[in-house]
Amino acid sequence: MIPPAFEYARPESVEEAVRLLGAAGDEAKVLAGGQSLLALLRLRLAFPELVVDVGRIAGLRGVREEGETLVIGALTTHHEVIHDPLVRRHAGLLAAATATVADPAVRHRGTLGGALAHADPAGDLPAIVLALDGELVAVGPGGRRTIPAREFFVGYLQSALAPDELLVEVRLPKADGWGFHYEKFHRVAQSWAIVGVAALVRRENGHIAEARVGLTNMGATPLRAAAAEAALAGADGPQAVARAARSAAEGAQPGRDVSASPDYRAHLAEVLTERAVLTAAGMG
């Protein structure tokens, strides 16, 4: 379909982008890689008066280290994330999960920041950043502010970004020494995950000392499976992991659609959590 009419602006700096967003308020949308927004426009599910194209702002792309933190520019493409040596070394879960996003064409155009700001609970990357205890940095008229991932996703397709704020970078604590795996279930290749599970596991003396489990498409926002994480502490084998995984859906409110019922999604969360944790822990 043909998108609705809109004004278009392509700022040269973050400051200019923030001014444009502030002037337009709720009537503006940010265009980064375009892999989410363009689809909404063509389906006429979004009707912005102004599209602010930030794709050529310098300094919003690339990966760097700051001590024990990995800093990824919001305009870094999925392809760049997958192949960046720093990401692969210190945040392997992000690289592995990003490699499952859509198809090569989307991965070459789509951006990490765009995927997170879109805040789709069925998207793979929000749950990954949540499991990695990431932080997101936004710039607005009042300057920079840092938002923990656990506070960034506030509702279906809704983030904590104000209308006049621009997401500029993602900060991830280095996960050196943690095992990881992303397991998702979908009906056909390249489609949205019906349910996905991101697992990070740190082992000591043959047992799981600490685990983090992020859930994709188990509610209106990405979730941490807190009950399963607590139950996994001290797990020393597949049977203990299986018992802990039974609580993966506790506290979640999975939705119903043409792909799955809430009960089926809860079942998938348990099964996929068991598989993901066993693989991450090297017990599979």
N, C-alpha and C positions, 0 to 999 in steps of 0.2 A: 504494500500500500504506500501511498504518497504521504509523507509526514505533514502535519499542520504547519502553517507559515510561522516563522520566528525570525527575530533579529540575530545576527551573528557577530561575535567579537573575538579577536585573537590577541590577548594581551601579551606583552613582552616580558613582564615581571610578575612576581607574586603580589607585590603591592598594587599593581594595576588591576590584577584579577580580583583582589579583595575589594577594591573600589567599585568595580563593575558589579560584583555580586551584592555589595551593600546597597547600591543604587536600585537594583532590580528586586531585591528581597526574595520572597518566595516564588517570584515569577521567572527566576533564572535556573538553569541547569549547567553543570560543569561537564565538558566533553574532554575526556583524556584519550584512551584508546578507542572509545566508541562502541565497544562490543556489547555493552549493556544498554546504553542510552539510545543508540540508533535503532535497536530492536523495539524499544518502547515507543519511540517516535513513529516508526512505521506502522505499528499496531494501534497507534493513536491512544496509547495508554498514558502518555505524557504530553502536556500542552504548554511548554515554556514560552514566554514571550522573548526570552533572550537565551542563547546558547553561548557559553563562554568556553572557548577552545584553549585549554592550557597546554596543549601538546608540545609547544615549542618554547616553553619557558625554560631557560637555562638553569642548571643546578638541581633539577628535580629528578634526575636519573642517575643510577649507579649505586654501588655498594661500597661501604667503607667500614673500618673498625674504629671503635672508640673504647679502648680498654676491653672490658668483658662484654661489650655491647656491639651488636651488628646493626648498622644503620643502612636502611634501604630507601632510596628515593621513591616517591610515590609514582613517578612516571616510568619506573623500571618495568620493562615488559616481562611477561611470563617467560618468554624464551630466554631473556637475560638472567632471570632468577634461576631457572633450571641449570644453566651452564656456568654461573658465576662460581669460581673456586672458593670464595669466602662463604657463600651460602651453603655450598655442598659440604664444607668442612665443619661449620659451626651451627648450621640450621638445616641439617639434611632432611628433616621432615618436610620443611617448606619446599625444598627442591623436588623431593619425591612426589608430593601431593600436587604441585603445580604441573608436573609432567602429565597428570591425568586430566587436566582441564581441557574440555572441548577438543579441538583439533589443532594441527600446526598453524593454520591460517589465523585462528583466534589467538593462539599463544604468541604469535609474532606481533599482533596489534594490541591485544589487551594488556592492561597494566595492573600491577599489584594494588596500587592505591585506588584505582577505579573499581576493582573488584570488591575491596573492603568498604569503600564509601557507598557502593550500591547496596550493601547490607542485606543481600539475599540469603536467607537461612539455608537454601538449597545449594548455594555456592560452596565450593570446596574450601576456599582460602580463609574465610572468617573463622571457622572452627580450628584451623591450623594455628593462626595467630593467637587465638584464645588459649589453645593448649600450650603454646610456647611462652605464655605469660608476656605477650608483647605489649607495646605501648604505641599509640598513634599521635603524631604531632600535627597540630593544625595552626594555621596563621589566620588571624582576623584583624579587625581595626585596633584591637587592644594589644596586639602582639602575638607571641607564640604561646600555646598551651599544650600540655601533654595529657592524653586521655588513656588510661589503662584499657586494654582490650575488653576486660570484663564490664566496663562501663560504656563502651563505644556503641555497641549494638543494642538499641532500645526498643525495637519493634520490627514488624515485617516491613522490609525495605526502608527502615528508618535508623539513622545513626545519631550520635550525639553532636554532630557537626551543626553549627548555627548556619543560617542561610548566607551569612557574609563571611564564612570561614572556608579555607581551602586546606585540604589534607596535603602535607608536604613530605612527610617521611614516616617510616615504620621502624621502630626500635625493638630489637629482639635480644634478650640475654643469650649469650652463647650456650648451646646445649652440648658441649663437648662431653663425651663419656656416656651419653644417654643413648639407649637403643630406641628406634622409632619405626613406625609403620603406619600407612594410611590405607584403610580397607573400605571400599564402598561397593554398594550394590546398585546396579542400574540395569534397566531392561535391554538397552542397546548401547553400543559404543558411542561415546561423545555426548550422551544425554545427561541430564541432571541426575545426581545421586538420589535414589529413593531414600536411602540412609547412608551416611558415611561415618567412620570412626577414625579419629587420629589418636594414636597412642605414643606416649613417651615413657620410657622405663629406665630407671637407674637401679642397678643391681649391686648388692654387697653380700659377700660370703654365700653365694649361691641362691639367695632369695631376693625378692623385689623390695628394695628399701623405699622407693617412692615411684608413684605412677601418676601421669596426667592423661586424661581421656577427654577429647573434644568430640562433640556430636554434631553432625551435619543433618539438617532437615528433620529435626526432632522437636520443632516448636517454631514460634515466630522469630526467634533469634538463635544463633549458634549457642551451644550449651557446653558446660563442663559436667561430666558425670561424677558429681562429688561423692555420691554413695559408693560407686564402684571404685573410685580412687582410694577412699578410706579402706575399703575391704581388701584391696590389692596389696596394701602395705604388709609385708611379711610373707606374702605368698611364695611358696617354695617349689611349686610344680604345677603341671597342667590341671590337676583336679582342683587345687586351690584357686587358680585363675578362673576356671569354669564357674566355681561357686560365686566368686566376686562379680563376674560378668552378669550374673542374674539380676543385679541391682542397677545395671547400666541405665535403664529407662526411668529409674525412680526420680520423681519430681518433674519429668518432662511432660509436655502436652503436645504430642505429635498430632498433626492434622490429617484430614481425610481428603483424598483427591482421586483421580481416575487410576493412579498408580498403586495406591495402598490405603488400607484402613489404619486407624490409630493402633489397633492391636497388632497388626502385622508389622508396623514400623517398630513398635516396642520389642517384638520378637527379633527383628533384624538387628536392633541395637545390641541386644544381648549376644547374639551369635557373632556379629562383626567385632564386638568388643573382645570377646574371647580370642578370636583369630588374630586381631591386631596386637593385643597384648602379648600373646604367645610368640608371635613373630618378632616383636620389638624386644622381648626379653631373651630371645634365642632359645625358647623352650618348645617351639613348634616342630 
